[in-house]
Amino acid sequence: MSWRDLLRRRPSWRNQGVRAMTASEKALIEKIKQLPPQRVAEVEDFVDFLRARESEQHLTRSATKASEPSFAAVWDNEDDAVYDRA
């Protein structure tokens, strides 16, 4: 069986929730392909850094949201209401 036959029998990626690449994603991949291996490693490190930073920011936002009910009694009281109006 040829690879073309396999592709015909395989379900469409679109039916499996995989989206097509955007033009900017394709352009970025082409630029990365033109880099020497050492620079590709730097790009990969930078992408890992960005993902880690995004993950940390998500954790911070989640922790802040989770702590709001605990602090509500401290923040929402008559003694401190004057600061809310300022």
C-alpha positions in Angstrom: 0.0 0.0 0.0 1.4 3.4 -1.0 1.6 6.4 1.3 -1.1 8.1 -0.9 -3.4 5.2 -0.2 -2.8 5.7 3.5 -3.5 9.4 3.3 -6.8 8.7 1.5 -7.9 6.2 4.2 -6.8 8.4 7.1 -9.5 10.7 8.5 -9.1 14.4 7.8 -7.1 16.5 10.3 -9.8 19.0 10.2 -12.2 16.4 11.6 -9.8 15.8 14.4 -9.6 19.4 15.7 -6.2 20.2 14.2 -6.3 23.7 12.6 -4.4 24.8 9.6 -1.3 27.0 10.1 -1.7 30.7 9.6 0.5 32.6 7.1 2.5 34.1 9.9 3.2 30.7 11.4 4.3 29.4 8.0 6.6 32.4 7.6 8.1 31.9 11.0 8.8 28.3 10.3 10.5 29.2 7.0 12.7 31.7 8.8 13.6 29.2 11.4 14.5 26.6 8.8 17.1 29.1 7.3 18.9 29.5 10.6 22.1 27.5 11.6 21.5 24.8 14.2 23.0 26.9 17.0 20.5 29.7 16.3 17.6 27.3 16.1 18.6 26.1 19.6 18.5 29.7 20.8 15.0 30.2 19.3 13.9 27.0 21.1 15.2 28.3 24.4 13.5 31.6 23.9 10.2 29.9 23.1 10.6 27.8 26.2 11.2 31.0 28.2 8.0 32.6 26.8 5.9 29.6 27.6 7.3 29.4 31.2 6.6 33.1 31.7 3.1 32.7 30.4 2.5 29.7 32.7 3.8 31.7 35.7 1.5 34.6 34.8 -1.4 32.2 34.6 -0.6 30.8 38.0 -0.4 34.3 39.5 -3.8 35.2 38.0 -5.3 32.0 39.2 -3.9 32.4 42.7 -5.1 36.0 42.8 -8.6 35.0 41.8 -8.7 32.1 44.3 -7.7 34.4 47.1 -10.3 37.0 46.5 -13.0 35.4 48.6 -10.6 35.0 51.5 -9.8 38.7 51.5 -13.3 39.9 50.8 -14.1 40.2 54.5 -10.9 42.2 55.0 -11.4 44.5 52.0 -15.2 44.9 52.2 -15.9 46.5 55.6 -17.2 49.8 56.9 -13.9 50.9 58.5 -12.1 50.8 55.2 -15.0 52.1 53.1 -13.5 55.6 53.1 -10.5 54.3 51.1 -12.8 52.7 48.5 -14.4 56.1 47.8 -11.0 57.9 47.4 
